[in-house]
Amino acid sequence: MFNHASEQRWCLDCHNQDDRDRLRLANGDPVAFEESYNLCGQCHGTIFRDWKAGIHGKRTGEWNGRKQYRLCVHCHNPHSPRFKPIKPLPPPDNPMEIQYRKLSTEEIPRNPLGDTE
């Protein structure tokens, strides 16, 4: 079963035709299965960046020493990803377009310590 951008992808976009023990990058360079994150990162750049920083996925090890990363395929099936794309939310309001008003004396929060400025 293949359901991973099937309209835009096919098997040999990722698998090496001449060496089934290796994957292939978009430029044709072979890549080992243990370094498949480089292949995934070609299309999933922001997630790849987060994964390298330890934000996305599982990373164990010392904060300032040796680290061990889990590969994308440890959580995601590359042939049929379980997590479907999420429609992005609209962008936040532009601060330059927000209308501000002056607060009345009653609306100004009081200093809880009673200090005067």
N, C-alpha and C positions, 0 to 999 in steps of 0.2 A: 504494500500500500504506500502510495506517495501522495501526500497532501501538504506540501511545503512550497507555497508559491508555484504551484504546478503549471500555471499559465506562463510563467516566466523562466522556469527551471526544468532541467532534466538531469538524469543520473550523472552524466559525464561533466556537468558543471562542477561537481564536487569530487567525484571518484576518478581516479587515474586509470585510463583505459589500458595502459601498457603494464601497470604494476598494481594489482588489486590489493596489495598490502600497504598502499599509500593513497593519500588523498591528493587533490591538485588545487592550487590556488587559481584565481582568475587569470593570472599571467602565465599559467602553465607550469609553474614551479611545483615540484612534488612536496608534500608535507606529511609527516608521520601522524598516525592516529593520536598519538600522545600529545601532539601539538595542534589538534583540531581546532582549538580556540582561535588560531590564526585564520583558519578558513571561515569560521562563524563570524569573526570580527570584520570580515570584508563587507558584509551586508548589515551587520548589527553593531555598528561602530560605537554608538553611545553606551550600549549595554556592555560591549567589550571593554570600553574605558572604565566603566563602573566595576566590572569584574576584576580588572587589574588593580583597582584601588581597594578592593575588598568590600565594596558596597553591594554588589550583585553576586549571589552565589555563595558557596561555602569555601572559606579559607581558614586554615588552622596554622598554628605555628607561633613563633615569637614575634612581638611587635617590631623588634629591631634586629631580628635574625632570620633564620631559615623559615620559609613559609611553604605550605602545601596547598595547592589549589585543586578543586574538583573541576573536571572538564564540563563543558556545556551539556554534553550527552549524558552525564550522570543524572541530570534533572529533566532534560528536554529530549524528546524523540526527534532526531533530525529529519525523519521521513514523514512524520505527522505530529507536529508540535501540539502539545496539550493546551498551551496557553494561546488563546486566540487574540488577534490584534485588538487593541482598545482604542475607541474613538477619542481623540484628544479633546480636552476641555477648551473652551474659548480662552483667549489670553486675558490677563488681568487688565483692569482699567489703567489707562495712561495717567500717571500722576499729574501731568500737565493739564489734563482735561477735568480734573476733579474740582468742583466748586467748593470753596471753603467759606465759612462765615465766622464772624467774630462772636465769641462766647460772651454771654451776659455774666455779671458778677456772681449770680446764683449758680451758674453752671461750672464755674471754675472749681476744681477739686481743692479741698482744704488740705493743708500740710498736717498729717497725723501726728507729727512730733511737736507741733505748735511753734516751730521755729519761724522767724520772720526773715525775709530776704532783704 
